[in-house]
Amino acid sequence: MTLVPDDFDVPTLVRDGGWHLEALTIRHVLLDYESYLGSQQHLEHRMAELEPDWEWEPGLTLEDDLAEMGWHQGEFRRRTSFAYMLLGEGPRRSTGCVYLSRSEEPFDARLDFWVTAQAYDDGVEPRLAEFLRRWLEEAWPFRRVRWPERHR
């Protein structure tokens, strides 16, 4: 079952107000893995503490990450969930990821996201949350989105 209606044009690239999101594919694996390795302790601690119901995979290997990227790419193609890489300015580097997936009633969808330790230290997370609220309201067909616990 798809997450959005068949006639909804799912964004694959978003460039809005300085934000750059791309649909996550296997071509992003090295960027994703590099951002994960560079922020591993930050991410494992932050997600375990603040989002205990989110399935976070500590100790991720490059092979594991490639499988994850392929899974996300397939789900995007099937329209059952949507994962995006958040790209930073300058040389191509990942500063995080955004995920839209199925949720339980009364929500139409669930939003999860993370940013690297450097992006977090730079104050990106609350600004990203503000952008995502606007983007979801303006560009997506959802009436009620379940937000990460830390941003409710």
Buried (B, 14 or more C-beta within 10 A) or exposed (E): EEBBEEEEEBBEEBEEEEBBBBBBBBEBBBBBBBBBEBBBEBBBEBBEEEBEEBEBEEEBEBEEBBEBBBBBBEBBEEBBBBBBBBBBEEEEBBBBBBBBBBBEEEBBBBBBBBBBBBBBEEEBBEBBBEBBBEBBEEBBEBEEBBBBEEBE
